[in-house]
Amino acid sequence: MVYADSLLDASNLNPYMRIMLDTGHFTAYGDDVLKFIRENHSKISNLYLKDRLRNHPNPHTYEDSKAFGKGAAHIKEVLRLMKCKKYTFPASIEYECNGEDSAT
């Protein structure tokens, strides 16, 4: 969990530091975004919801950013977790795919 450890190390530098979690980048590095949110929700200021493939260390391209539900970021499950646990941080949609229809 190199990516997760880096986020936590940065958030521990100062008590006012918070994590702006990008579900797409987190997933690309192969980490478990649901586990991270459950264990560190108090350190999260907001979420960027984006679907991606698990493909680190390949460079980021539009081909590895996927329409919602077609990647590995568990977006639906993240939103359910936020609702169930009543987390108060906001979630924003980051739509970043190469003309792919997100409705299909």
Biopython code that builds the backbone (N, CA, C, O; Angstrom):
import numpy as np
from Bio.PDB.StructureBuilder import StructureBuilder

atoms = [
    (1, "MET", "N", (0.831, -1.197, 0.000)),
    (1, "MET", "CA", (0.000, 0.000, 0.000)),
    (1, "MET", "C", (0.868, 1.250, 0.000)),
    (1, "MET", "O", (0.765, 2.084, 0.899)),
    (2, "VAL", "N", (1.704, 1.373, -0.988)),
    (2, "VAL", "CA", (2.621, 2.505, -1.075)),
    (2, "VAL", "C", (1.868, 3.825, -1.214)),
    (2, "VAL", "O", (2.199, 4.803, -0.544)),
    (3, "TYR", "N", (0.868, 3.856, -2.074)),
    (3, "TYR", "CA", (0.104, 5.089, -2.291)),
    (3, "TYR", "C", (-0.616, 5.499, -1.008)),
    (3, "TYR", "O", (-0.580, 6.667, -0.622)),
    (4, "ALA", "N", (-1.263, 4.551, -0.352)),
    (4, "ALA", "CA", (-1.973, 4.823, 0.896)),
    (4, "ALA", "C", (-1.010, 5.320, 1.969)),
    (4, "ALA", "O", (-1.313, 6.277, 2.681)),
    (5, "ASP", "N", (0.136, 4.683, 2.087)),
    (5, "ASP", "CA", (1.127, 5.101, 3.080)),
    (5, "ASP", "C", (1.600, 6.522, 2.830)),
    (5, "ASP", "O", (1.799, 7.283, 3.777)),
    (6, "SER", "N", (1.782, 6.888, 1.574)),
    (6, "SER", "CA", (2.207, 8.251, 1.237)),
    (6, "SER", "C", (1.153, 9.272, 1.657)),
    (6, "SER", "O", (1.487, 10.330, 2.190)),
    (7, "LEU", "N", (-0.108, 8.958, 1.418)),
    (7, "LEU", "CA", (-1.188, 9.868, 1.829)),
    (7, "LEU", "C", (-1.229, 10.030, 3.340)),
    (7, "LEU", "O", (-1.377, 11.140, 3.853)),
    (8, "LEU", "N", (-1.098, 8.920, 4.045)),
    (8, "LEU", "CA", (-1.138, 8.976, 5.506)),
    (8, "LEU", "C", (0.074, 9.703, 6.077)),
    (8, "LEU", "O", (-0.053, 10.473, 7.029)),
    (9, "ASP", "N", (1.246, 9.459, 5.500)),
    (9, "ASP", "CA", (2.450, 10.169, 5.957)),
    (9, "ASP", "C", (2.282, 11.674, 5.789)),
    (9, "ASP", "O", (2.635, 12.441, 6.686)),
    (10, "ALA", "N", (1.751, 12.098, 4.660)),
    (10, "ALA", "CA", (1.541, 13.536, 4.419)),
    (10, "ALA", "C", (0.512, 14.105, 5.390)),
    (10, "ALA", "O", (0.686, 15.216, 5.892)),
    (11, "SER", "N", (-0.554, 13.362, 5.659)),
    (11, "SER", "CA", (-1.586, 13.872, 6.561)),
    (11, "SER", "C", (-1.100, 13.956, 7.999)),
    (11, "SER", "O", (-1.671, 14.696, 8.799)),
    (12, "ASN", "N", (-0.057, 13.210, 8.339)),
    (12, "ASN", "CA", (0.482, 13.239, 9.701)),
    (12, "ASN", "C", (1.503, 14.349, 9.915)),
    (12, "ASN", "O", (1.985, 14.523, 11.034)),
    (13, "LEU", "N", (1.843, 15.102, 8.881)),
    (13, "LEU", "CA", (2.807, 16.194, 9.013)),
    (13, "LEU", "C", (2.266, 17.353, 9.847)),
    (13, "LEU", "O", (3.027, 18.069, 10.497)),
    (14, "ASN", "N", (0.961, 17.529, 9.823)),
    (14, "ASN", "CA", (0.350, 18.655, 10.500)),
    (14, "ASN", "C", (-1.079, 18.240, 10.872)),
    (14, "ASN", "O", (-1.748, 17.592, 10.067)),
    (15, "PRO", "N", (-1.558, 18.594, 12.060)),
    (15, "PRO", "CA", (-2.911, 18.179, 12.452)),
    (15, "PRO", "C", (-4.012, 18.782, 11.581)),
    (15, "PRO", "O", (-5.149, 18.310, 11.618)),
    (16, "TYR", "N", (-3.696, 19.817, 10.798)),
    (16, "TYR", "CA", (-4.690, 20.436, 9.926)),
    (16, "TYR", "C", (-4.689, 19.864, 8.510)),
    (16, "TYR", "O", (-5.535, 20.229, 7.693)),
    (17, "MET", "N", (-3.749, 18.976, 8.217)),
    (17, "MET", "CA", (-3.675, 18.364, 6.888)),
    (17, "MET", "C", (-4.772, 17.315, 6.752)),
    (17, "MET", "O", (-5.011, 16.524, 7.664)),
    (18, "ARG", "N", (-5.433, 17.324, 5.600)),
    (18, "ARG", "CA", (-6.463, 16.345, 5.292)),
    (18, "ARG", "C", (-6.184, 15.753, 3.914)),
    (18, "ARG", "O", (-5.417, 16.311, 3.129)),
    (19, "ILE", "N", (-6.807, 14.633, 3.637)),
    (19, "ILE", "CA", (-6.600, 13.911, 2.385)),
    (19, "ILE", "C", (-7.744, 14.207, 1.431)),
    (19, "ILE", "O", (-8.915, 14.071, 1.785)),
    (20, "MET", "N", (-7.392, 14.611, 0.223)),
    (20, "MET", "CA", (-8.345, 14.753, -0.869)),
    (20, "MET", "C", (-8.157, 13.489, -1.713)),
    (20, "MET", "O", (-7.254, 13.423, -2.546)),
    (21, "LEU", "N", (-9.003, 12.501, -1.494)),
    (21, "LEU", "CA", (-8.810, 11.161, -2.046)),
    (21, "LEU", "C", (-9.405, 11.042, -3.446)),
    (21, "LEU", "O", (-10.588, 11.308, -3.655)),
    (22, "ASP", "N", (-8.581, 10.646, -4.385)),
    (22, "ASP", "CA", (-9.002, 10.385, -5.760)),
    (22, "ASP", "C", (-9.133, 8.872, -5.919)),
    (22, "ASP", "O", (-8.130, 8.158, -5.916)),
    (23, "THR", "N", (-10.358, 8.385, -6.057)),
    (23, "THR", "CA", (-10.579, 6.939, -6.123)),
    (23, "THR", "C", (-9.902, 6.318, -7.342)),
    (23, "THR", "O", (-9.493, 5.158, -7.298)),
    (24, "GLY", "N", (-9.783, 7.072, -8.416)),
    (24, "GLY", "CA", (-9.145, 6.551, -9.616)),
    (24, "GLY", "C", (-7.660, 6.338, -9.439)),
    (24, "GLY", "O", (-7.147, 5.259, -9.739)),
    (25, "HIS", "N", (-6.964, 7.350, -8.956)),
    (25, "HIS", "CA", (-5.518, 7.209, -8.748)),
    (25, "HIS", "C", (-5.218, 6.157, -7.687)),
    (25, "HIS", "O", (-4.280, 5.371, -7.823)),
    (26, "PHE", "N", (-6.022, 6.151, -6.637)),
    (26, "PHE", "CA", (-5.836, 5.182, -5.561)),
    (26, "PHE", "C", (-5.964, 3.761, -6.105)),
    (26, "PHE", "O", (-5.163, 2.888, -5.772)),
    (27, "THR", "N", (-6.964, 3.537, -6.935)),
    (27, "THR", "CA", (-7.185, 2.224, -7.531)),
    (27, "THR", "C", (-6.076, 1.854, -8.500)),
    (27, "THR", "O", (-5.641, 0.704, -8.532)),
    (28, "ALA", "N", (-5.615, 2.813, -9.289)),
    (28, "ALA", "CA", (-4.551, 2.541, -10.262)),
    (28, "ALA", "C", (-3.316, 1.973, -9.581)),
    (28, "ALA", "O", (-2.612, 1.145, -10.158)),
    (29, "TYR", "N", (-3.052, 2.412, -8.364)),
    (29, "TYR", "CA", (-1.895, 1.916, -7.629)),
    (29, "TYR", "C", (-2.147, 0.562, -6.983)),
    (29, "TYR", "O", (-1.240, -0.012, -6.381)),
    (30, "GLY", "N", (-3.364, 0.046, -7.100)),
    (30, "GLY", "CA", (-3.656, -1.293, -6.603)),
    (30, "GLY", "C", (-4.110, -1.359, -5.161)),
    (30, "GLY", "O", (-4.238, -2.450, -4.605)),
    (31, "ASP", "N", (-4.358, -0.210, -4.540)),
    (31, "ASP", "CA", (-4.788, -0.210, -3.144)),
    (31, "ASP", "C", (-6.302, -0.416, -3.041)),
    (31, "ASP", "O", (-7.028, -0.239, -4.019)),
    (32, "ASP", "N", (-6.765, -0.786, -1.861)),
    (32, "ASP", "CA", (-8.176, -1.042, -1.582)),
    (32, "ASP", "C", (-8.825, 0.241, -1.071)),
    (32, "ASP", "O", (-8.671, 0.592, 0.099)),
    (33, "VAL", "N", (-9.545, 0.937, -1.940)),
    (33, "VAL", "CA", (-10.111, 2.233, -1.599)),
    (33, "VAL", "C", (-11.168, 2.120, -0.497)),
    (33, "VAL", "O", (-11.253, 3.008, 0.352)),
    (34, "LEU", "N", (-11.968, 1.065, -0.484)),
    (34, "LEU", "CA", (-12.984, 0.903, 0.560)),
    (34, "LEU", "C", (-12.353, 0.734, 1.937)),
    (34, "LEU", "O", (-12.800, 1.342, 2.910)),
    (35, "LYS", "N", (-11.331, -0.078, 2.016)),
    (35, "LYS", "CA", (-10.629, -0.279, 3.291)),
    (35, "LYS", "C", (-9.999, 1.029, 3.761)),
    (35, "LYS", "O", (-10.076, 1.369, 4.941)),
    (36, "PHE", "N", (-9.383, 1.755, 2.851)),
    (36, "PHE", "CA", (-8.734, 3.014, 3.220)),
    (36, "PHE", "C", (-9.757, 4.008, 3.769)),
    (36, "PHE", "O", (-9.504, 4.663, 4.780)),
    (37, "ILE", "N", (-10.902, 4.121, 3.112)),
    (37, "ILE", "CA", (-11.930, 5.057, 3.571)),
    (37, "ILE", "C", (-12.444, 4.642, 4.949)),
    (37, "ILE", "O", (-12.586, 5.482, 5.838)),
    (38, "ARG", "N", (-12.723, 3.354, 5.127)),
    (38, "ARG", "CA", (-13.208, 2.878, 6.436)),
    (38, "ARG", "C", (-12.222, 3.204, 7.552)),
    (38, "ARG", "O", (-12.616, 3.657, 8.627)),
    (39, "GLU", "N", (-10.945, 2.972, 7.290)),
    (39, "GLU", "CA", (-9.924, 3.141, 8.333)),
    (39, "GLU", "C", (-9.476, 4.588, 8.524)),
    (39, "GLU", "O", (-8.935, 4.921, 9.579)),
    (40, "ASN", "N", (-9.684, 5.448, 7.541)),
    (40, "ASN", "CA", (-9.118, 6.804, 7.610)),
    (40, "ASN", "C", (-10.121, 7.904, 7.298)),
    (40, "ASN", "O", (-9.721, 9.007, 6.925)),
    (41, "HIS", "N", (-11.410, 7.632, 7.440)),
    (41, "HIS", "CA", (-12.431, 8.610, 7.075)),
    (41, "HIS", "C", (-12.272, 9.938, 7.807)),
    (41, "HIS", "O", (-12.632, 10.980, 7.261)),
    (42, "SER", "N", (-11.751, 9.927, 9.004)),
    (42, "SER", "CA", (-11.602, 11.180, 9.760)),
    (42, "SER", "C", (-10.512, 12.080, 9.181)),
    (42, "SER", "O", (-10.454, 13.265, 9.510)),
    (43, "LYS", "N", (-9.650, 11.537, 8.326)),
    (43, "LYS", "CA", (-8.579, 12.322, 7.718)),
    (43, "LYS", "C", (-8.918, 12.773, 6.296)),
    (43, "LYS", "O", (-8.120, 13.461, 5.660)),
    (44, "ILE", "N", (-10.093, 12.391, 5.794)),
    (44, "ILE", "CA", (-10.474, 12.713, 4.422)),
    (44, "ILE", "C", (-11.290, 13.990, 4.394)),
    (44, "ILE", "O", (-12.268, 14.124, 5.130)),
    (45, "SER", "N", (-10.889, 14.933, 3.543)),
    (45, "SER", "CA", (-11.642, 16.176, 3.400)),
    (45, "SER", "C", (-12.684, 16.067, 2.305)),
    (45, "SER", "O", (-13.774, 16.625, 2.436)),
    (46, "ASN", "N", (-12.375, 15.362, 1.227)),
    (46, "ASN", "CA", (-13.321, 15.147, 0.137)),
    (46, "ASN", "C", (-12.795, 14.065, -0.798)),
    (46, "ASN", "O", (-11.626, 13.683, -0.744)),
    (47, "LEU", "N", (-13.700, 13.579, -1.665)),
    (47, "LEU", "CA", (-13.370, 12.524, -2.613)),
    (47, "LEU", "C", (-13.551, 13.019, -4.038)),
    (47, "LEU", "O", (-14.455, 13.801, -4.333)),
    (48, "TYR", "N", (-12.687, 12.555, -4.902)),
    (48, "TYR", "CA", (-12.900, 12.658, -6.339)),
    (48, "TYR", "C", (-13.273, 11.266, -6.797)),
    (48, "TYR", "O", (-12.478, 10.337, -6.657)),
    (49, "LEU", "N", (-14.461, 11.104, -7.338)),
    (49, "LEU", "CA", (-14.909, 9.806, -7.818)),
    (49, "LEU", "C", (-14.551, 9.666, -9.290)),
    (49, "LEU", "O", (-15.059, 10.395, -10.142)),
    (50, "LYS", "N", (-13.682, 8.732, -9.567)),
    (50, "LYS", "CA", (-13.262, 8.452, -10.934)),
    (50, "LYS", "C", (-12.996, 6.962, -11.016)),
    (50, "LYS", "O", (-12.464, 6.372, -10.076)),
    (51, "ASP", "N", (-13.361, 6.349, -12.134)),
    (51, "ASP", "CA", (-13.115, 4.923, -12.316)),
    (51, "ASP", "C", (-11.852, 4.728, -13.144)),
    (51, "ASP", "O", (-11.647, 5.409, -14.149)),
    (52, "ARG", "N", (-11.020, 3.806, -12.721)),
    (52, "ARG", "CA", (-9.750, 3.531, -13.401)),
    (52, "ARG", "C", (-9.462, 2.045, -13.375)),
    (52, "ARG", "O", (-10.067, 1.288, -12.617)),
    (53, "LEU", "N", (-8.533, 1.647, -14.210)),
    (53, "LEU", "CA", (-7.998, 0.291, -14.187)),
    (53, "LEU", "C", (-6.836, 0.240, -13.202)),
    (53, "LEU", "O", (-6.193, 1.255, -12.937)),
    (54, "ARG", "N", (-6.575, -0.924, -12.673)),
    (54, "ARG", "CA", (-5.379, -1.126, -11.839)),
    (54, "ARG", "C", (-4.216, -1.305, -12.810)),
    (54, "ARG", "O", (-4.096, -2.346, -13.455)),
    (55, "ASN", "N", (-3.365, -0.294, -12.913)),
    (55, "ASN", "CA", (-2.325, -0.385, -13.932)),
    (55, "ASN", "C", (-1.014, 0.301, -13.581)),
    (55, "ASN", "O", (-0.159, 0.467, -14.451)),
    (56, "HIS", "N", (-0.837, 0.699, -12.345)),
    (56, "HIS", "CA", (0.437, 1.318, -11.990)),
    (56, "HIS", "C", (1.554, 0.300, -12.217)),
    (56, "HIS", "O", (1.354, -0.868, -11.882)),
    (57, "PRO", "N", (2.673, 0.652, -12.743)),
    (57, "PRO", "CA", (3.235, 1.986, -12.921)),
    (57, "PRO", "C", (3.068, 2.563, -14.329)),
    (57, "PRO", "O", (3.774, 3.507, -14.683)),
    (58, "ASN", "N", (2.160, 2.025, -15.137)),
    (58, "ASN", "CA", (1.961, 2.588, -16.469)),
    (58, "ASN", "C", (1.531, 4.045, -16.383)),
    (58, "ASN", "O", (0.819, 4.422, -15.452)),
    (59, "PRO", "N", (1.948, 4.866, -17.332)),
    (59, "PRO", "CA", (1.530, 6.274, -17.311)),
    (59, "PRO", "C", (0.018, 6.405, -17.481)),
    (59, "PRO", "O", (-0.628, 5.543, -18.078)),
    (60, "HIS", "N", (-0.526, 7.472, -16.960)),
    (60, "HIS", "CA", (-1.965, 7.722, -17.052)),
    (60, "HIS", "C", (-2.332, 8.106, -18.481)),
    (60, "HIS", "O", (-1.706, 8.980, -19.082)),
    (61, "THR", "N", (-3.347, 7.446, -19.012)),
    (61, "THR", "CA", (-3.890, 7.785, -20.326)),
    (61, "THR", "C", (-5.411, 7.767, -20.234)),
    (61, "THR", "O", (-5.973, 7.265, -19.261)),
    (62, "TYR", "N", (-6.070, 8.311, -21.240)),
    (62, "TYR", "CA", (-7.525, 8.246, -21.268)),
    (62, "TYR", "C", (-8.018, 6.806, -21.384)),
    (62, "TYR", "O", (-9.137, 6.504, -20.970)),
    (63, "GLU", "N", (-7.209, 5.923, -21.936)),
    (63, "GLU", "CA", (-7.621, 4.535, -22.098)),
    (63, "GLU", "C", (-7.734, 3.807, -20.757)),
    (63, "GLU", "O", (-8.511, 2.859, -20.646)),
    (64, "ASP", "N", (-6.982, 4.224, -19.743)),
    (64, "ASP", "CA", (-7.101, 3.546, -18.454)),
    (64, "ASP", "C", (-8.062, 4.246, -17.506)),
    (64, "ASP", "O", (-8.324, 3.736, -16.417)),
    (65, "SER", "N", (-8.596, 5.404, -17.891)),
    (65, "SER", "CA", (-9.713, 6.013, -17.180)),
    (65, "SER", "C", (-10.979, 5.480, -17.828)),
    (65, "SER", "O", (-11.144, 5.574, -19.044)),
    (66, "LYS", "N", (-11.859, 4.929, -17.035)),
    (66, "LYS", "CA", (-13.047, 4.269, -17.566)),
    (66, "LYS", "C", (-14.321, 4.968, -17.124)),
    (66, "LYS", "O", (-14.342, 5.674, -16.116)),
    (67, "ALA", "N", (-15.382, 4.759, -17.893)),
    (67, "ALA", "CA", (-16.704, 5.239, -17.497)),
    (67, "ALA", "C", (-17.090, 4.553, -16.187)),
    (67, "ALA", "O", (-16.632, 3.449, -15.891)),
    (68, "PHE", "N", (-17.931, 5.217, -15.416)),
    (68, "PHE", "CA", (-18.334, 4.665, -14.129)),
    (68, "PHE", "C", (-18.858, 3.239, -14.296)),
    (68, "PHE", "O", (-19.692, 2.959, -15.156)),
    (69, "GLY", "N", (-18.347, 2.354, -13.455)),
    (69, "GLY", "CA", (-18.778, 0.976, -13.459)),
    (69, "GLY", "C", (-17.983, 0.072, -14.386)),
    (69, "GLY", "O", (-18.188, -1.142, -14.390)),
    (70, "LYS", "N", (-17.078, 0.647, -15.174)),
    (70, "LYS", "CA", (-16.298, -0.162, -16.115)),
    (70, "LYS", "C", (-14.841, -0.306, -15.693)),
    (70, "LYS", "O", (-14.054, -0.949, -16.388)),
    (71, "GLY", "N", (-14.482, 0.279, -14.575)),
    (71, "GLY", "CA", (-13.126, 0.166, -14.059)),
    (71, "GLY", "C", (-13.111, -0.663, -12.787)),
    (71, "GLY", "O", (-13.967, -1.523, -12.581)),
    (72, "ALA", "N", (-12.119, -0.394, -11.927)),
    (72, "ALA", "CA", (-11.937, -1.194, -10.712)),
    (72, "ALA", "C", (-12.038, -0.365, -9.431)),
    (72, "ALA", "O", (-11.627, -0.835, -8.369)),
    (73, "ALA", "N", (-12.574, 0.857, -9.503)),
    (73, "ALA", "CA", (-12.543, 1.773, -8.359)),
    (73, "ALA", "C", (-13.697, 1.597, -7.367)),
    (73, "ALA", "O", (-13.714, 2.285, -6.346)),
    (74, "HIS", "N", (-14.635, 0.728, -7.616)),
    (74, "HIS", "CA", (-15.745, 0.452, -6.690)),
    (74, "HIS", "C", (-16.532, 1.713, -6.320)),
    (74, "HIS", "O", (-16.808, 1.950, -5.144)),
    (75, "ILE", "N", (-16.887, 2.508, -7.308)),
    (75, "ILE", "CA", (-17.564, 3.784, -7.043)),
    (75, "ILE", "C", (-18.903, 3.587, -6.342)),
    (75, "ILE", "O", (-19.205, 4.283, -5.373)),
    (76, "LYS", "N", (-19.693, 2.658, -6.820)),
    (76, "LYS", "CA", (-21.003, 2.413, -6.201)),
    (76, "LYS", "C", (-20.836, 2.021, -4.736)),
    (76, "LYS", "O", (-21.579, 2.492, -3.875)),
    (77, "GLU", "N", (-19.869, 1.165, -4.458)),
    (77, "GLU", "CA", (-19.631, 0.712, -3.090)),
    (77, "GLU", "C", (-19.121, 1.847, -2.205)),
    (77, "GLU", "O", (-19.465, 1.920, -1.025)),
    (78, "VAL", "N", (-18.306, 2.726, -2.770)),
    (78, "VAL", "CA", (-17.820, 3.891, -2.016)),
    (78, "VAL", "C", (-18.989, 4.776, -1.610)),
    (78, "VAL", "O", (-19.065, 5.213, -0.461)),
    (79, "LEU", "N", (-19.899, 5.045, -2.539)),
    (79, "LEU", "CA", (-21.058, 5.881, -2.225)),
    (79, "LEU", "C", (-21.975, 5.213, -1.194)),
    (79, "LEU", "O", (-22.520, 5.882, -0.317)),
    (80, "ARG", "N", (-22.140, 3.907, -1.305)),
    (80, "ARG", "CA", (-22.946, 3.183, -0.303)),
    (80, "ARG", "C", (-22.304, 3.260, 1.073)),
    (80, "ARG", "O", (-22.995, 3.454, 2.073)),
    (81, "LEU", "N", (-20.981, 3.108, 1.127)),
    (81, "LEU", "CA", (-20.268, 3.204, 2.401)),
    (81, "LEU", "C", (-20.448, 4.594, 3.006)),
    (81, "LEU", "O", (-20.710, 4.724, 4.202)),
    (82, "MET", "N", (-20.307, 5.630, 2.182)),
    (82, "MET", "CA", (-20.484, 7.000, 2.676)),
    (82, "MET", "C", (-21.882, 7.197, 3.253)),
    (82, "MET", "O", (-22.048, 7.819, 4.302)),
    (83, "LYS", "N", (-22.880, 6.665, 2.564)),
    (83, "LYS", "CA", (-24.266, 6.803, 3.028)),
    (83, "LYS", "C", (-24.500, 6.009, 4.311)),
    (83, "LYS", "O", (-25.083, 6.519, 5.268)),
    (84, "CYS", "N", (-24.045, 4.766, 4.323)),
    (84, "CYS", "CA", (-24.262, 3.883, 5.475)),
    (84, "CYS", "C", (-23.585, 4.415, 6.738)),
    (84, "CYS", "O", (-24.178, 4.410, 7.817)),
    (85, "LYS", "N", (-22.357, 4.868, 6.597)),
    (85, "LYS", "CA", (-21.591, 5.361, 7.752)),
    (85, "LYS", "C", (-21.829, 6.842, 8.028)),
    (85, "LYS", "O", (-21.320, 7.384, 9.009)),
    (86, "LYS", "N", (-22.603, 7.492, 7.163)),
    (86, "LYS", "CA", (-22.944, 8.915, 7.310)),
    (86, "LYS", "C", (-21.707, 9.808, 7.357)),
    (86, "LYS", "O", (-21.630, 10.750, 8.145)),
    (87, "TYR", "N", (-20.738, 9.487, 6.490)),
    (87, "TYR", "CA", (-19.559, 10.341, 6.385)),
    (87, "TYR", "C", (-19.985, 11.691, 5.829)),
    (87, "TYR", "O", (-20.835, 11.767, 4.942)),
    (88, "THR", "N", (-19.394, 12.748, 6.349)),
    (88, "THR", "CA", (-19.842, 14.091, 5.985)),
    (88, "THR", "C", (-18.994, 14.759, 4.908)),
    (88, "THR", "O", (-19.328, 15.857, 4.464)),
    (89, "PHE", "N", (-17.902, 14.124, 4.478)),
    (89, "PHE", "CA", (-17.099, 14.757, 3.434)),
    (89, "PHE", "C", (-17.806, 14.628, 2.084)),
    (89, "PHE", "O", (-18.488, 13.636, 1.828)),
    (90, "PRO", "N", (-17.640, 15.638, 1.224)),
    (90, "PRO", "CA", (-18.298, 15.592, -0.087)),
    (90, "PRO", "C", (-17.565, 14.698, -1.074)),
    (90, "PRO", "O", (-16.381, 14.402, -0.910)),
    (91, "ALA", "N", (-18.285, 14.280, -2.089)),
    (91, "ALA", "CA", (-17.714, 13.506, -3.187)),
    (91, "ALA", "C", (-18.042, 14.225, -4.492)),
    (91, "ALA", "O", (-19.189, 14.604, -4.730)),
    (92, "SER", "N", (-17.038, 14.407, -5.323)),
    (92, "SER", "CA", (-17.198, 15.065, -6.610)),
    (92, "SER", "C", (-16.924, 14.076, -7.730)),
    (92, "SER", "O", (-16.060, 13.208, -7.607)),
    (93, "ILE", "N", (-17.657, 14.210, -8.809)),
    (93, "ILE", "CA", (-17.442, 13.354, -9.974)),
    (93, "ILE", "C", (-16.337, 13.951, -10.823)),
    (93, "ILE", "O", (-16.384, 15.125, -11.189)),
    (94, "GLU", "N", (-15.342, 13.132, -11.133)),
    (94, "GLU", "CA", (-14.298, 13.535, -12.069)),
    (94, "GLU", "C", (-14.456, 12.643, -13.293)),
    (94, "GLU", "O", (-13.991, 11.503, -13.308)),
    (95, "TYR", "N", (-15.109, 13.167, -14.310)),
    (95, "TYR", "CA", (-15.371, 12.393, -15.522)),
    (95, "TYR", "C", (-14.207, 12.601, -16.476)),
    (95, "TYR", "O", (-14.010, 13.690, -17.014)),
    (96, "GLU", "N", (-13.455, 11.555, -16.670)),
    (96, "GLU", "CA", (-12.246, 11.651, -17.482)),
    (96, "GLU", "C", (-12.122, 10.422, -18.342)),
    (96, "GLU", "O", (-11.289, 9.559, -18.065)),
    (97, "CYS", "N", (-12.933, 10.316, -19.387)),
    (97, "CYS", "CA", (-12.765, 9.200, -20.317)),
    (97, "CYS", "C", (-12.896, 9.692, -21.744)),
    (97, "CYS", "O", (-13.542, 10.701, -22.027)),
    (98, "ASN", "N", (-12.280, 8.965, -22.604)),
    (98, "ASN", "CA", (-12.098, 9.371, -23.987)),
    (98, "ASN", "C", (-13.362, 9.148, -24.813)),
    (98, "ASN", "O", (-13.384, 8.278, -25.683)),
    (99, "GLY", "N", (-14.406, 9.919, -24.554)),
    (99, "GLY", "CA", (-15.632, 9.827, -25.327)),
    (99, "GLY", "C", (-16.453, 8.591, -25.038)),
    (99, "GLY", "O", (-17.449, 8.354, -25.721)),
    (100, "GLU", "N", (-16.080, 7.800, -24.060)),
    (100, "GLU", "CA", (-16.806, 6.585, -23.712)),
    (100, "GLU", "C", (-18.128, 6.950, -23.060)),
    (100, "GLU", "O", (-18.174, 7.843, -22.214)),
    (101, "ASP", "N", (-19.190, 6.282, -23.439)),
    (101, "ASP", "CA", (-20.508, 6.572, -22.899)),
    (101, "ASP", "C", (-20.648, 5.987, -21.513)),
    (101, "ASP", "O", (-20.572, 4.769, -21.352)),
    (102, "SER", "N", (-20.851, 6.825, -20.503)),
    (102, "SER", "CA", (-20.941, 6.346, -19.125)),
    (102, "SER", "C", (-22.288, 5.715, -18.817)),
    (102, "SER", "O", (-22.443, 5.084, -17.772)),
    (103, "ALA", "N", (-23.251, 5.867, -19.688)),
    (103, "ALA", "CA", (-24.580, 5.316, -19.422)),
    (103, "ALA", "C", (-24.687, 3.848, -19.814)),
    (103, "ALA", "O", (-25.655, 3.187, -19.437)),
    (104, "THR", "N", (-23.726, 3.323, -20.555)),
    (104, "THR", "CA", (-23.838, 1.926, -20.972)),
    (104, "THR", "C", (-23.061, 1.008, -20.070)),
    (104, "THR", "O", (-23.050, -0.205, -20.284)),
]
sb = StructureBuilder()
sb.init_structure("model")
sb.init_model(0)
sb.init_chain("A")
sb.init_seg("    ")
for serial, (resi, resn, name, xyz) in enumerate(atoms, 1):
    if name == "N":
        sb.init_residue(resn, " ", resi, " ")
    sb.init_atom(name, np.array(xyz, "f"), 0.0, 1.0, " ", f" {name:<3s}", serial, name[0])
structure = sb.get_structure()
